[in-house]
């Protein structure tokens, strides 16, 4: 977890083939899963959020096959350490 703004944005651009300035939030977790970094572009520059757990680990939510994206509520639950065993999402209007 030594990488900072430039190195992480380079990973996004070169490894993920994504634009780091798109406004999306990119999540990086270390091997032992006790540190997490969130890279986000806001108007004028990058913002880097970092959280280190003193106890426990981050648990990634169950991902659908072929998908590497998280919804905002899933990200918040992961950061707060809340693991949902089963849930039913009500149908909502989407464009």
Biopython code that builds the backbone (N, CA, C, O; Angstrom):
import numpy as np
from Bio.PDB.StructureBuilder import StructureBuilder

atoms = [
    (1, "UNK", "N", (0.829, -1.194, 0.000)),
    (1, "UNK", "CA", (0.000, 0.000, 0.000)),
    (1, "UNK", "C", (0.868, 1.251, 0.000)),
    (1, "UNK", "O", (0.543, 2.241, 0.655)),
    (2, "UNK", "N", (1.955, 1.203, -0.726)),
    (2, "UNK", "CA", (2.865, 2.345, -0.785)),
    (2, "UNK", "C", (2.542, 3.300, -1.925)),
    (2, "UNK", "O", (3.076, 4.408, -1.982)),
    (3, "UNK", "N", (1.683, 2.881, -2.818)),
    (3, "UNK", "CA", (1.377, 3.710, -3.979)),
    (3, "UNK", "C", (0.496, 4.887, -3.596)),
    (3, "UNK", "O", (-0.365, 4.790, -2.721)),
    (4, "UNK", "N", (0.735, 6.006, -4.277)),
    (4, "UNK", "CA", (-0.052, 7.200, -4.024)),
    (4, "UNK", "C", (-0.809, 7.583, -5.290)),
    (4, "UNK", "O", (-1.068, 6.737, -6.146)),
    (5, "UNK", "N", (-1.156, 8.843, -5.402)),
    (5, "UNK", "CA", (-2.027, 9.332, -6.479)),
    (5, "UNK", "C", (-1.566, 8.906, -7.866)),
    (5, "UNK", "O", (-2.325, 8.285, -8.610)),
    (6, "UNK", "N", (-0.334, 9.233, -8.215)),
    (6, "UNK", "CA", (0.155, 8.993, -9.572)),
    (6, "UNK", "C", (0.244, 7.508, -9.902)),
    (6, "UNK", "O", (-0.178, 7.086, -10.979)),
    (7, "UNK", "N", (0.785, 6.718, -8.990)),
    (7, "UNK", "CA", (0.940, 5.285, -9.245)),
    (7, "UNK", "C", (-0.423, 4.592, -9.334)),
    (7, "UNK", "O", (-0.628, 3.741, -10.199)),
    (8, "UNK", "N", (-1.345, 4.947, -8.454)),
    (8, "UNK", "CA", (-2.670, 4.327, -8.501)),
    (8, "UNK", "C", (-3.431, 4.738, -9.754)),
    (8, "UNK", "O", (-4.103, 3.906, -10.364)),
    (9, "UNK", "N", (-3.339, 6.005, -10.149)),
    (9, "UNK", "CA", (-4.015, 6.415, -11.379)),
    (9, "UNK", "C", (-3.371, 5.748, -12.589)),
    (9, "UNK", "O", (-4.055, 5.470, -13.574)),
    (10, "UNK", "N", (-2.068, 5.487, -12.531)),
    (10, "UNK", "CA", (-1.396, 4.736, -13.594)),
    (10, "UNK", "C", (-1.887, 3.311, -13.669)),
    (10, "UNK", "O", (-2.062, 2.779, -14.765)),
    (11, "UNK", "N", (-2.116, 2.677, -12.526)),
    (11, "UNK", "CA", (-2.683, 1.326, -12.514)),
    (11, "UNK", "C", (-4.076, 1.299, -13.140)),
    (11, "UNK", "O", (-4.409, 0.398, -13.910)),
    (12, "UNK", "N", (-4.867, 2.283, -12.802)),
    (12, "UNK", "CA", (-6.222, 2.356, -13.362)),
    (12, "UNK", "C", (-6.144, 2.488, -14.874)),
    (12, "UNK", "O", (-6.858, 1.798, -15.601)),
    (13, "UNK", "N", (-5.286, 3.365, -15.339)),
    (13, "UNK", "CA", (-5.183, 3.627, -16.779)),
    (13, "UNK", "C", (-4.578, 2.433, -17.528)),
    (13, "UNK", "O", (-5.103, 2.038, -18.569)),
    (14, "UNK", "N", (-3.492, 1.855, -17.022)),
    (14, "UNK", "CA", (-2.761, 0.821, -17.750)),
    (14, "UNK", "C", (-3.297, -0.586, -17.536)),
    (14, "UNK", "O", (-3.364, -1.366, -18.485)),
    (15, "UNK", "N", (-3.678, -0.924, -16.320)),
    (15, "UNK", "CA", (-4.131, -2.290, -16.031)),
    (15, "UNK", "C", (-5.620, -2.477, -16.258)),
    (15, "UNK", "O", (-6.047, -3.500, -16.792)),
    (16, "UNK", "N", (-6.409, -1.496, -15.856)),
    (16, "UNK", "CA", (-7.864, -1.611, -15.989)),
    (16, "UNK", "C", (-8.391, -1.017, -17.286)),
    (16, "UNK", "O", (-9.553, -1.213, -17.643)),
    (17, "UNK", "N", (-7.523, -0.284, -17.994)),
    (17, "UNK", "CA", (-7.919, 0.381, -19.239)),
    (17, "UNK", "C", (-9.103, 1.321, -19.023)),
    (17, "UNK", "O", (-10.020, 1.385, -19.841)),
    (18, "UNK", "N", (-9.065, 2.048, -17.903)),
    (18, "UNK", "CA", (-10.122, 3.003, -17.553)),
    (18, "UNK", "C", (-9.510, 4.384, -17.393)),
    (18, "UNK", "O", (-8.298, 4.529, -17.232)),
    (19, "UNK", "N", (-10.364, 5.391, -17.439)),
    (19, "UNK", "CA", (-9.916, 6.772, -17.257)),
    (19, "UNK", "C", (-10.049, 7.141, -15.783)),
    (19, "UNK", "O", (-11.168, 7.218, -15.276)),
    (20, "UNK", "N", (-8.938, 7.371, -15.083)),
    (20, "UNK", "CA", (-9.027, 7.671, -13.650)),
    (20, "UNK", "C", (-9.702, 9.003, -13.349)),
    (20, "UNK", "O", (-10.096, 9.242, -12.208)),
    (21, "UNK", "N", (-9.845, 9.876, -14.344)),
    (21, "UNK", "CA", (-10.492, 11.167, -14.124)),
    (21, "UNK", "C", (-11.967, 11.136, -14.499)),
    (21, "UNK", "O", (-12.575, 12.189, -14.692)),
    (22, "UNK", "N", (-12.551, 9.948, -14.606)),
    (22, "UNK", "CA", (-13.950, 9.809, -15.019)),
    (22, "UNK", "C", (-14.932, 10.130, -13.898)),
    (22, "UNK", "O", (-16.124, 10.307, -14.151)),
    (23, "UNK", "N", (-14.447, 10.207, -12.668)),
    (23, "UNK", "CA", (-15.335, 10.453, -11.538)),
    (23, "UNK", "C", (-15.715, 9.185, -10.798)),
    (23, "UNK", "O", (-16.357, 9.250, -9.750)),
    (24, "UNK", "N", (-15.328, 8.028, -11.328)),
    (24, "UNK", "CA", (-15.594, 6.767, -10.642)),
    (24, "UNK", "C", (-14.671, 6.634, -9.433)),
    (24, "UNK", "O", (-13.635, 7.295, -9.364)),
    (25, "UNK", "N", (-15.042, 5.792, -8.494)),
    (25, "UNK", "CA", (-14.217, 5.513, -7.321)),
    (25, "UNK", "C", (-13.527, 4.171, -7.559)),
    (25, "UNK", "O", (-14.187, 3.176, -7.860)),
    (26, "UNK", "N", (-12.212, 4.145, -7.427)),
    (26, "UNK", "CA", (-11.436, 2.923, -7.624)),
    (26, "UNK", "C", (-10.967, 2.432, -6.268)),
    (26, "UNK", "O", (-10.415, 3.197, -5.477)),
    (27, "UNK", "N", (-11.190, 1.153, -6.002)),
    (27, "UNK", "CA", (-10.928, 0.556, -4.687)),
    (27, "UNK", "C", (-9.688, -0.333, -4.776)),
    (27, "UNK", "O", (-9.585, -1.184, -5.659)),
    (28, "UNK", "N", (-8.755, -0.126, -3.855)),
    (28, "UNK", "CA", (-7.544, -0.938, -3.766)),
    (28, "UNK", "C", (-7.448, -1.495, -2.351)),
    (28, "UNK", "O", (-7.535, -0.750, -1.375)),
    (29, "UNK", "N", (-7.266, -2.810, -2.247)),
    (29, "UNK", "CA", (-7.145, -3.479, -0.946)),
    (29, "UNK", "C", (-5.815, -4.219, -0.932)),
    (29, "UNK", "O", (-5.433, -4.828, -1.931)),
    (30, "UNK", "N", (-5.104, -4.169, 0.198)),
    (30, "UNK", "CA", (-3.818, -4.854, 0.266)),
    (30, "UNK", "C", (-4.007, -6.359, 0.424)),
    (30, "UNK", "O", (-5.124, -6.839, 0.620)),
    (31, "UNK", "N", (-2.898, -7.098, 0.336)),
    (31, "UNK", "CA", (-2.945, -8.556, 0.350)),
    (31, "UNK", "C", (-3.531, -9.116, 1.646)),
    (31, "UNK", "O", (-4.282, -10.091, 1.614)),
    (32, "UNK", "N", (-3.199, -8.512, 2.773)),
    (32, "UNK", "CA", (-3.722, -9.008, 4.050)),
    (32, "UNK", "C", (-5.122, -8.473, 4.349)),
    (32, "UNK", "O", (-5.716, -8.824, 5.368)),
    (33, "UNK", "N", (-5.650, -7.623, 3.461)),
    (33, "UNK", "CA", (-7.015, -7.094, 3.507)),
    (33, "UNK", "C", (-7.329, -6.296, 4.777)),
    (33, "UNK", "O", (-8.472, -6.270, 5.232)),
    (34, "UNK", "N", (-6.321, -5.654, 5.338)),
    (34, "UNK", "CA", (-6.597, -4.801, 6.489)),
    (34, "UNK", "C", (-6.430, -3.315, 6.158)),
    (34, "UNK", "O", (-6.645, -2.460, 7.018)),
    (35, "UNK", "N", (-6.048, -3.006, 4.911)),
    (35, "UNK", "CA", (-5.939, -1.618, 4.451)),
    (35, "UNK", "C", (-6.692, -1.456, 3.140)),
    (35, "UNK", "O", (-6.689, -2.344, 2.287)),
    (36, "UNK", "N", (-7.333, -0.310, 2.999)),
    (36, "UNK", "CA", (-8.078, -0.021, 1.779)),
    (36, "UNK", "C", (-7.812, 1.420, 1.371)),
    (36, "UNK", "O", (-7.730, 2.313, 2.214)),
    (37, "UNK", "N", (-7.678, 1.635, 0.060)),
    (37, "UNK", "CA", (-7.535, 2.979, -0.490)),
    (37, "UNK", "C", (-8.611, 3.170, -1.545)),
    (37, "UNK", "O", (-8.889, 2.267, -2.334)),
    (38, "UNK", "N", (-9.207, 4.342, -1.552)),
    (38, "UNK", "CA", (-10.204, 4.714, -2.547)),
    (38, "UNK", "C", (-9.658, 5.905, -3.313)),
    (38, "UNK", "O", (-9.347, 6.937, -2.719)),
    (39, "UNK", "N", (-9.541, 5.771, -4.620)),
    (39, "UNK", "CA", (-9.054, 6.850, -5.473)),
    (39, "UNK", "C", (-10.235, 7.430, -6.223)),
    (39, "UNK", "O", (-10.996, 6.704, -6.864)),
    (40, "UNK", "N", (-10.386, 8.751, -6.141)),
    (40, "UNK", "CA", (-11.549, 9.420, -6.741)),
    (40, "UNK", "C", (-11.107, 10.756, -7.312)),
    (40, "UNK", "O", (-10.321, 11.474, -6.694)),
    (41, "UNK", "N", (-11.612, 11.088, -8.487)),
    (41, "UNK", "CA", (-11.336, 12.383, -9.111)),
    (41, "UNK", "C", (-12.473, 13.335, -8.806)),
    (41, "UNK", "O", (-13.630, 13.032, -9.096)),
    (42, "UNK", "N", (-12.163, 14.467, -8.231)),
    (42, "UNK", "CA", (-13.126, 15.544, -8.043)),
    (42, "UNK", "C", (-12.629, 16.725, -8.863)),
    (42, "UNK", "O", (-11.502, 16.706, -9.358)),
    (43, "UNK", "N", (-13.447, 17.736, -9.008)),
    (43, "UNK", "CA", (-13.050, 18.865, -9.840)),
    (43, "UNK", "C", (-11.734, 19.446, -9.345)),
    (43, "UNK", "O", (-11.638, 19.932, -8.218)),
    (44, "UNK", "N", (-10.736, 19.390, -10.195)),
    (44, "UNK", "CA", (-9.459, 19.983, -9.856)),
    (44, "UNK", "C", (-8.392, 19.027, -9.380)),
    (44, "UNK", "O", (-7.223, 19.412, -9.329)),
    (45, "UNK", "N", (-8.733, 17.792, -9.026)),
    (45, "UNK", "CA", (-7.678, 16.889, -8.584)),
    (45, "UNK", "C", (-8.187, 15.591, -7.987)),
    (45, "UNK", "O", (-9.386, 15.378, -7.810)),
    (46, "UNK", "N", (-7.215, 14.727, -7.682)),
    (46, "UNK", "CA", (-7.520, 13.425, -7.102)),
    (46, "UNK", "C", (-7.719, 13.548, -5.595)),
    (46, "UNK", "O", (-7.121, 14.396, -4.934)),
    (47, "UNK", "N", (-8.572, 12.681, -5.078)),
    (47, "UNK", "CA", (-8.763, 12.529, -3.638)),
    (47, "UNK", "C", (-8.439, 11.078, -3.316)),
    (47, "UNK", "O", (-8.899, 10.170, -4.009)),
    (48, "UNK", "N", (-7.656, 10.856, -2.277)),
    (48, "UNK", "CA", (-7.274, 9.511, -1.870)),
    (48, "UNK", "C", (-7.743, 9.292, -0.438)),
    (48, "UNK", "O", (-7.301, 9.982, 0.481)),
    (49, "UNK", "N", (-8.636, 8.332, -0.258)),
    (49, "UNK", "CA", (-9.113, 7.968, 1.077)),
    (49, "UNK", "C", (-8.376, 6.705, 1.485)),
    (49, "UNK", "O", (-8.182, 5.805, 0.667)),
    (50, "UNK", "N", (-7.963, 6.632, 2.744)),
    (50, "UNK", "CA", (-7.189, 5.493, 3.239)),
    (50, "UNK", "C", (-7.735, 5.073, 4.596)),
    (50, "UNK", "O", (-7.965, 5.907, 5.472)),
    (51, "UNK", "N", (-7.937, 3.779, 4.758)),
    (51, "UNK", "CA", (-8.385, 3.276, 6.051)),
    (51, "UNK", "C", (-7.596, 2.018, 6.381)),
    (51, "UNK", "O", (-7.470, 1.115, 5.554)),
    (52, "UNK", "N", (-7.059, 1.970, 7.613)),
    (52, "UNK", "CA", (-6.341, 0.798, 8.098)),
    (52, "UNK", "C", (-7.073, 0.245, 9.301)),
    (52, "UNK", "O", (-7.368, 0.973, 10.248)),
    (53, "UNK", "N", (-7.362, -1.031, 9.263)),
    (53, "UNK", "CA", (-8.041, -1.673, 10.383)),
    (53, "UNK", "C", (-7.024, -2.138, 11.411)),
    (53, "UNK", "O", (-5.994, -2.710, 11.055)),
    (54, "UNK", "N", (-7.305, -1.899, 12.671)),
    (54, "UNK", "CA", (-6.450, -2.395, 13.746)),
    (54, "UNK", "C", (-6.757, -3.862, 14.046)),
    (54, "UNK", "O", (-5.876, -4.612, 14.466)),
    (55, "UNK", "N", (-8.015, -4.266, 13.829)),
    (55, "UNK", "CA", (-8.428, -5.663, 13.992)),
    (55, "UNK", "C", (-9.352, -6.013, 12.844)),
    (55, "UNK", "O", (-10.107, -5.168, 12.364)),
    (56, "UNK", "N", (-9.291, -7.257, 12.405)),
    (56, "UNK", "CA", (-10.198, -7.721, 11.364)),
    (56, "UNK", "C", (-9.703, -7.421, 9.959)),
    (56, "UNK", "O", (-8.609, -6.890, 9.763)),
    (57, "UNK", "N", (-10.531, -7.772, 8.991)),
    (57, "UNK", "CA", (-10.188, -7.582, 7.588)),
    (57, "UNK", "C", (-11.402, -7.070, 6.828)),
    (57, "UNK", "O", (-12.541, -7.194, 7.278)),
    (58, "UNK", "N", (-11.128, -6.491, 5.662)),
    (58, "UNK", "CA", (-12.199, -6.091, 4.761)),
    (58, "UNK", "C", (-12.660, -7.320, 3.986)),
    (58, "UNK", "O", (-11.842, -8.122, 3.536)),
    (59, "UNK", "N", (-13.954, -7.460, 3.836)),
    (59, "UNK", "CA", (-14.518, -8.560, 3.067)),
    (59, "UNK", "C", (-15.252, -7.977, 1.875)),
    (59, "UNK", "O", (-16.204, -7.211, 2.025)),
    (60, "UNK", "N", (-14.797, -8.349, 0.695)),
    (60, "UNK", "CA", (-15.438, -7.847, -0.523)),
    (60, "UNK", "C", (-16.802, -8.497, -0.686)),
    (60, "UNK", "O", (-16.963, -9.677, -0.374)),
    (61, "UNK", "N", (-17.787, -7.746, -1.171)),
    (61, "UNK", "CA", (-19.105, -8.332, -1.407)),
    (61, "UNK", "C", (-19.050, -9.356, -2.537)),
    (61, "UNK", "O", (-18.131, -9.340, -3.357)),
    (62, "UNK", "N", (-20.022, -10.228, -2.572)),
    (62, "UNK", "CA", (-20.102, -11.235, -3.627)),
    (62, "UNK", "C", (-20.373, -10.520, -4.944)),
    (62, "UNK", "O", (-21.335, -9.762, -5.071)),
    (63, "UNK", "N", (-19.512, -10.774, -5.914)),
    (63, "UNK", "CA", (-19.622, -10.108, -7.209)),
    (63, "UNK", "C", (-20.310, -11.038, -8.210)),
    (63, "UNK", "O", (-20.161, -12.258, -8.146)),
    (64, "UNK", "N", (-21.059, -10.446, -9.126)),
    (64, "UNK", "CA", (-21.651, -11.219, -10.206)),
    (64, "UNK", "C", (-20.563, -11.589, -11.208)),
    (64, "UNK", "O", (-19.573, -10.871, -11.344)),
    (65, "UNK", "N", (-20.743, -12.701, -11.904)),
    (65, "UNK", "CA", (-19.751, -13.164, -12.871)),
    (65, "UNK", "C", (-19.530, -12.112, -13.957)),
    (65, "UNK", "O", (-20.487, -11.587, -14.526)),
    (66, "UNK", "N", (-18.280, -11.813, -14.237)),
    (66, "UNK", "CA", (-17.936, -10.859, -15.281)),
    (66, "UNK", "C", (-18.072, -9.407, -14.884)),
    (66, "UNK", "O", (-17.881, -8.527, -15.724)),
    (67, "UNK", "N", (-18.395, -9.124, -13.633)),
    (67, "UNK", "CA", (-18.569, -7.749, -13.186)),
    (67, "UNK", "C", (-17.483, -7.387, -12.183)),
    (67, "UNK", "O", (-17.143, -8.181, -11.306)),
    (68, "UNK", "N", (-16.950, -6.197, -12.320)),
    (68, "UNK", "CA", (-15.934, -5.715, -11.377)),
    (68, "UNK", "C", (-16.369, -4.389, -10.782)),
    (68, "UNK", "O", (-15.529, -3.589, -10.370)),
    (69, "UNK", "N", (-17.656, -4.150, -10.732)),
    (69, "UNK", "CA", (-18.146, -2.880, -10.209)),
    (69, "UNK", "C", (-18.953, -3.104, -8.943)),
    (69, "UNK", "O", (-19.632, -4.118, -8.782)),
    (70, "UNK", "N", (-18.858, -2.131, -8.050)),
    (70, "UNK", "CA", (-19.628, -2.125, -6.811)),
    (70, "UNK", "C", (-20.621, -0.981, -6.864)),
    (70, "UNK", "O", (-20.344, 0.071, -7.440)),
    (71, "UNK", "N", (-21.756, -1.188, -6.273)),
    (71, "UNK", "CA", (-22.687, -0.087, -6.087)),
    (71, "UNK", "C", (-22.282, 0.638, -4.809)),
    (71, "UNK", "O", (-21.617, 0.067, -3.944)),
    (72, "UNK", "N", (-22.689, 1.900, -4.698)),
    (72, "UNK", "CA", (-22.308, 2.719, -3.545)),
    (72, "UNK", "C", (-22.685, 2.060, -2.215)),
    (72, "UNK", "O", (-21.848, 2.029, -1.313)),
    (73, "UNK", "N", (-23.902, 1.533, -2.049)),
    (73, "UNK", "CA", (-24.232, 0.898, -0.765)),
    (73, "UNK", "C", (-23.338, -0.299, -0.445)),
    (73, "UNK", "O", (-23.015, -0.527, 0.721)),
    (74, "UNK", "N", (-22.935, -1.066, -1.458)),
    (74, "UNK", "CA", (-22.045, -2.204, -1.230)),
    (74, "UNK", "C", (-20.670, -1.737, -0.744)),
    (74, "UNK", "O", (-20.065, -2.362, 0.126)),
    (75, "UNK", "N", (-20.190, -0.643, -1.309)),
    (75, "UNK", "CA", (-18.907, -0.085, -0.888)),
    (75, "UNK", "C", (-18.971, 0.402, 0.552)),
    (75, "UNK", "O", (-18.055, 0.152, 1.336)),
    (76, "UNK", "N", (-20.029, 1.085, 0.896)),
    (76, "UNK", "CA", (-20.186, 1.591, 2.269)),
    (76, "UNK", "C", (-20.249, 0.432, 3.259)),
    (76, "UNK", "O", (-19.616, 0.488, 4.313)),
    (77, "UNK", "N", (-20.997, -0.607, 2.939)),
    (77, "UNK", "CA", (-21.086, -1.774, 3.822)),
    (77, "UNK", "C", (-19.716, -2.433, 3.992)),
    (77, "UNK", "O", (-19.355, -2.836, 5.097)),
    (78, "UNK", "N", (-18.957, -2.543, 2.906)),
    (78, "UNK", "CA", (-17.633, -3.152, 2.975)),
    (78, "UNK", "C", (-16.709, -2.336, 3.876)),
    (78, "UNK", "O", (-15.990, -2.901, 4.700)),
    (79, "UNK", "N", (-16.725, -1.024, 3.726)),
    (79, "UNK", "CA", (-15.849, -0.171, 4.533)),
    (79, "UNK", "C", (-16.247, -0.206, 6.002)),
    (79, "UNK", "O", (-15.383, -0.176, 6.879)),
    (80, "UNK", "N", (-17.544, -0.269, 6.279)),
    (80, "UNK", "CA", (-18.025, -0.291, 7.656)),
    (80, "UNK", "C", (-17.964, -1.678, 8.296)),
    (80, "UNK", "O", (-18.224, -1.821, 9.491)),
    (81, "UNK", "N", (-17.622, -2.700, 7.505)),
    (81, "UNK", "CA", (-17.478, -4.049, 8.054)),
    (81, "UNK", "C", (-18.787, -4.779, 8.246)),
    (81, "UNK", "O", (-18.877, -5.691, 9.069)),
    (82, "UNK", "N", (-19.799, -4.391, 7.500)),
    (82, "UNK", "CA", (-21.107, -5.047, 7.593)),
    (82, "UNK", "C", (-21.217, -6.049, 6.463)),
    (82, "UNK", "O", (-21.076, -5.700, 5.291)),
    (83, "UNK", "N", (-21.470, -7.301, 6.825)),
    (83, "UNK", "CA", (-21.589, -8.347, 5.825)),
    (83, "UNK", "C", (-23.031, -8.845, 5.809)),
    (83, "UNK", "O", (-23.537, -9.342, 6.815)),
    (84, "UNK", "N", (-23.680, -8.710, 4.668)),
    (84, "UNK", "CA", (-25.067, -9.118, 4.515)),
    (84, "UNK", "C", (-25.076, -10.533, 3.956)),
    (84, "UNK", "O", (-24.553, -10.776, 2.868)),
    (85, "UNK", "N", (-25.662, -11.462, 4.689)),
    (85, "UNK", "CA", (-25.706, -12.857, 4.256)),
    (85, "UNK", "C", (-26.714, -13.058, 3.128)),
    (85, "UNK", "O", (-26.427, -13.748, 2.150)),
    (86, "UNK", "N", (-27.879, -12.461, 3.262)),
    (86, "UNK", "CA", (-28.869, -12.548, 2.187)),
    (86, "UNK", "C", (-29.708, -11.281, 2.205)),
    (86, "UNK", "O", (-29.976, -10.705, 3.259)),
    (87, "UNK", "N", (-30.110, -10.870, 1.036)),
    (87, "UNK", "CA", (-30.926, -9.671, 0.944)),
    (87, "UNK", "C", (-31.768, -9.741, -0.318)),
    (87, "UNK", "O", (-31.448, -10.461, -1.264)),
    (88, "UNK", "N", (-32.826, -8.993, -0.309)),
    (88, "UNK", "CA", (-33.688, -8.870, -1.474)),
    (88, "UNK", "C", (-33.778, -7.391, -1.798)),
    (88, "UNK", "O", (-34.174, -6.584, -0.956)),
    (89, "UNK", "N", (-33.407, -7.037, -3.027)),
    (89, "UNK", "CA", (-33.477, -5.641, -3.424)),
    (89, "UNK", "C", (-34.772, -5.431, -4.185)),
    (89, "UNK", "O", (-35.065, -6.139, -5.148)),
    (90, "UNK", "N", (-35.537, -4.453, -3.743)),
    (90, "UNK", "CA", (-36.794, -4.103, -4.393)),
    (90, "UNK", "C", (-36.530, -3.490, -5.749)),
    (90, "UNK", "O", (-35.500, -2.847, -5.953)),
    (91, "UNK", "N", (-37.450, -3.682, -6.680)),
    (91, "UNK", "CA", (-37.318, -3.135, -8.018)),
    (91, "UNK", "C", (-37.424, -1.611, -7.953)),
    (91, "UNK", "O", (-38.313, -1.066, -7.299)),
    (92, "UNK", "N", (-36.518, -0.946, -8.630)),
    (92, "UNK", "CA", (-36.493, 0.517, -8.695)),
    (92, "UNK", "C", (-36.450, 0.941, -10.147)),
    (92, "UNK", "O", (-35.998, 0.195, -11.016)),
    (93, "UNK", "N", (-36.919, 2.129, -10.395)),
    (93, "UNK", "CA", (-36.901, 2.683, -11.736)),
    (93, "UNK", "C", (-35.467, 2.999, -12.147)),
    (93, "UNK", "O", (-34.719, 3.599, -11.376)),
    (94, "UNK", "N", (-35.081, 2.600, -13.353)),
    (94, "UNK", "CA", (-33.782, 2.927, -13.900)),
    (94, "UNK", "C", (-33.956, 3.469, -15.302)),
    (94, "UNK", "O", (-34.859, 3.056, -16.029)),
    (95, "UNK", "N", (-33.103, 4.383, -15.676)),
    (95, "UNK", "CA", (-33.140, 4.939, -17.021)),
    (95, "UNK", "C", (-32.639, 3.977, -18.032)),
    (95, "UNK", "O", (-32.604, 4.294, -19.221)),
]
sb = StructureBuilder()
sb.init_structure("model")
sb.init_model(0)
sb.init_chain("A")
sb.init_seg("    ")
for serial, (resi, resn, name, xyz) in enumerate(atoms, 1):
    if name == "N":
        sb.init_residue(resn, " ", resi, " ")
    sb.init_atom(name, np.array(xyz, "f"), 0.0, 1.0, " ", f" {name:<3s}", serial, name[0])
structure = sb.get_structure()
